[in-house]
Amino acid sequence: MYAPALEFAKLAHHGQKRLSGEPFVNHPMAVAKTLQTWHLDETTVVAGLLHDTVEDGGATRQDLVKEFGEEVTQLVDGVTKITNIRL
């Protein structure tokens, strides 16, 4: 499931750059790599790879459900909600 998620993330972030000028997709790739080193399950790693595709990319929640299922989508939703918390 990693390869389809990587391609999806690349498409969702096509043309986007980070402030450093590097491709935006480098960030979610780094997140997924970190989750892998922590030996987390495939669903969590895929959600890490996709975590910005809706909030910052060109994907919709429905796109995620269709391509990766409800469980991955709920994890992505959860990360998005956490980033919206202001202390």
Backbone bond lengths (Angstrom), bond angles and torsions (degrees), N, CA, C in turn:
res aa  C-N    CA-C-N  psi(-1)  N-CA   C-N-CA  omega(-1)  CA-C   N-CA-C  phi
1 M - - - 1.462 - - 1.536 111.00 -
2 Y 1.324 118.33 -14.66 1.462 120.07 -178.02 1.523 112.49 -64.43
3 A 1.322 117.93 -45.38 1.471 120.85 -176.71 1.529 111.72 -61.32
4 P 1.332 119.32 -47.71 1.475 117.96 177.37 1.526 112.71 -62.10
5 A 1.329 117.25 -36.57 1.471 120.30 179.13 1.521 110.85 -67.30
6 L 1.322 116.97 -39.04 1.463 120.28 178.04 1.524 110.40 -64.57
7 E 1.310 117.34 -44.36 1.469 120.60 178.72 1.528 111.06 -63.55
8 F 1.327 116.62 -40.05 1.463 121.57 177.97 1.524 110.07 -62.17
9 A 1.342 116.45 -45.63 1.471 120.86 179.80 1.524 110.64 -63.35
10 K 1.325 117.21 -43.03 1.470 120.42 178.39 1.527 110.83 -59.78
11 L 1.323 116.74 -43.25 1.466 120.58 179.49 1.526 110.84 -67.02
12 A 1.321 117.35 -44.09 1.472 121.16 -178.80 1.520 112.06 -63.43
13 H 1.328 116.75 -29.88 1.465 121.10 -177.54 1.533 112.32 -106.91
14 H 1.319 116.51 15.22 1.470 121.14 -177.62 1.535 111.07 -53.48
15 G 1.314 115.27 126.52 1.461 120.72 177.32 1.517 115.12 82.52
16 Q 1.325 118.13 -7.63 1.458 120.59 -179.86 1.519 110.20 -82.85
17 K 1.316 115.60 142.58 1.464 122.01 177.82 1.523 109.00 -124.95
18 R 1.323 115.35 150.33 1.455 121.18 172.51 1.521 107.96 -81.10
19 L 1.310 118.42 169.70 1.460 121.23 179.38 1.530 111.56 -58.00
20 S 1.327 115.86 -29.15 1.458 120.70 178.91 1.525 112.74 -72.24
21 G 1.330 116.05 -13.93 1.461 121.08 -177.38 1.518 113.35 97.14
22 E 1.333 117.21 -10.59 1.459 119.60 179.11 1.527 110.08 -75.91
23 P 1.338 118.00 158.43 1.471 120.44 178.37 1.533 110.91 -57.93
24 F 1.317 116.28 137.81 1.464 121.32 -178.88 1.518 111.37 -57.53
25 V 1.316 116.93 -36.84 1.467 120.97 -174.91 1.530 112.08 -62.66
26 N 1.330 118.58 -16.43 1.461 120.38 176.90 1.528 111.93 -60.77
27 H 1.343 116.98 -34.87 1.473 120.30 179.78 1.527 111.58 -64.37
28 P 1.348 119.90 -55.08 1.465 117.84 179.79 1.536 112.75 -63.26
29 M 1.329 117.35 -28.87 1.464 119.48 175.76 1.532 110.17 -65.32
30 A 1.324 117.19 -39.85 1.464 121.18 177.73 1.529 111.03 -66.85
31 V 1.324 116.52 -39.12 1.470 120.56 177.34 1.527 109.74 -61.04
32 A 1.328 116.99 -47.38 1.465 121.02 -179.57 1.533 110.79 -61.67
33 K 1.317 116.76 -40.51 1.471 120.43 179.11 1.531 110.41 -63.19
34 T 1.319 117.15 -41.99 1.468 120.80 177.47 1.525 110.62 -61.61
35 L 1.321 116.94 -44.90 1.469 120.56 179.43 1.524 110.91 -62.07
36 Q 1.339 117.04 -36.68 1.466 120.29 176.47 1.525 111.12 -64.66
37 T 1.328 116.70 -42.11 1.474 119.03 -179.22 1.520 111.34 -66.24
38 W 1.308 116.51 -23.21 1.467 121.18 175.29 1.530 111.43 -84.35
39 H 1.327 116.95 2.23 1.468 124.04 177.64 1.534 112.81 61.78
40 L 1.326 115.54 35.63 1.464 119.39 176.84 1.515 110.16 -79.60
41 D 1.310 116.39 162.25 1.456 121.73 -175.04 1.538 111.30 -69.72
42 E 1.328 114.68 163.58 1.462 121.35 -176.57 1.526 112.45 -59.04
43 T 1.306 117.93 -39.86 1.461 121.62 179.97 1.520 110.73 -59.90
44 T 1.313 117.12 -43.25 1.464 121.36 179.87 1.520 111.17 -67.42
45 V 1.320 117.41 -41.65 1.463 121.28 179.20 1.527 110.11 -63.92
46 V 1.327 117.24 -42.98 1.459 121.29 178.03 1.532 109.95 -62.83
47 A 1.313 117.80 -43.04 1.472 120.81 177.69 1.522 110.56 -61.77
48 G 1.318 117.48 -37.68 1.461 120.43 176.10 1.514 111.81 -62.53
49 L 1.302 116.22 -40.15 1.460 121.24 178.69 1.524 111.45 -66.50
50 L 1.310 116.05 -31.72 1.467 121.38 -175.87 1.527 113.54 -99.23
51 H 1.332 118.19 2.35 1.460 120.67 -167.22 1.527 115.15 -61.96
52 D 1.308 119.57 -22.90 1.471 120.91 178.84 1.527 113.71 -106.05
53 T 1.317 118.01 2.27 1.462 119.70 -173.34 1.526 113.56 -65.67
54 V 1.322 117.39 -31.25 1.466 120.73 178.72 1.523 110.31 -90.13
55 E 1.324 116.47 -49.12 1.462 121.35 -175.75 1.531 112.34 -66.13
56 D 1.325 117.47 -42.05 1.463 121.27 -175.15 1.522 113.99 -118.46
57 G 1.312 117.48 -9.46 1.464 121.18 -176.78 1.516 112.20 -109.00
58 G 1.307 115.00 -165.44 1.457 120.71 -175.85 1.513 114.88 -98.63
59 A 1.321 117.74 15.89 1.463 120.61 -178.02 1.529 111.21 -96.82
60 T 1.314 114.94 161.33 1.463 121.15 174.16 1.521 109.06 -112.57
61 R 1.310 114.89 164.40 1.470 119.79 176.24 1.526 109.68 -58.73
62 Q 1.318 116.61 -40.17 1.464 121.14 -179.86 1.534 111.00 -62.59
63 D 1.332 117.15 -36.57 1.467 120.49 176.19 1.526 110.40 -60.09
64 L 1.326 116.03 -44.25 1.469 120.05 -179.93 1.519 111.46 -63.99
65 V 1.329 117.05 -44.48 1.471 120.56 179.77 1.523 109.32 -59.39
66 K 1.306 116.37 -46.05 1.468 120.97 -177.30 1.527 111.51 -62.92
67 E 1.316 117.41 -43.03 1.456 121.39 -174.19 1.526 114.06 -86.72
68 F 1.340 117.95 -32.56 1.462 120.18 -170.44 1.524 114.54 -129.56
69 G 1.316 117.72 -5.14 1.455 120.45 175.85 1.523 113.48 92.28
70 E 1.314 113.42 169.46 1.454 121.35 -175.16 1.529 112.90 -69.34
71 E 1.338 117.98 -36.44 1.460 120.02 -177.06 1.532 111.37 -63.29
72 V 1.323 117.18 -48.65 1.473 120.80 177.35 1.523 109.43 -60.65
73 T 1.315 117.00 -44.13 1.458 121.48 -178.15 1.520 111.41 -61.94
74 Q 1.327 117.91 -40.37 1.469 120.74 178.00 1.523 111.23 -64.38
75 L 1.316 117.67 -37.80 1.463 120.15 176.81 1.528 110.66 -64.92
76 V 1.330 116.54 -43.13 1.472 120.45 177.12 1.526 109.94 -61.69
77 D 1.335 117.34 -44.03 1.469 121.33 176.89 1.530 110.80 -57.61
78 G 1.324 116.50 -43.08 1.460 120.94 -178.50 1.515 112.24 -62.73
79 V 1.320 116.89 -42.40 1.461 120.30 178.10 1.522 110.08 -64.24
80 T 1.316 116.86 -40.83 1.462 121.33 179.57 1.525 110.25 -62.59
81 K 1.320 116.96 -42.17 1.468 120.43 -179.60 1.528 110.97 -66.57
82 I 1.318 117.49 -36.90 1.461 121.06 179.19 1.525 110.03 -63.32
83 T 1.326 116.73 -41.43 1.468 119.65 -178.82 1.519 111.98 -68.52
84 N 1.317 117.94 -17.84 1.459 121.16 178.80 1.526 113.24 -87.16
85 I 1.331 117.29 -5.99 1.469 121.33 178.38 1.514 109.07 -76.75
86 R 1.308 116.19 127.92 1.461 121.99 178.33 1.524 108.54 -116.44
87 L 1.311 115.65 128.82 1.478 119.28 179.71 1.512 110.94 -94.59
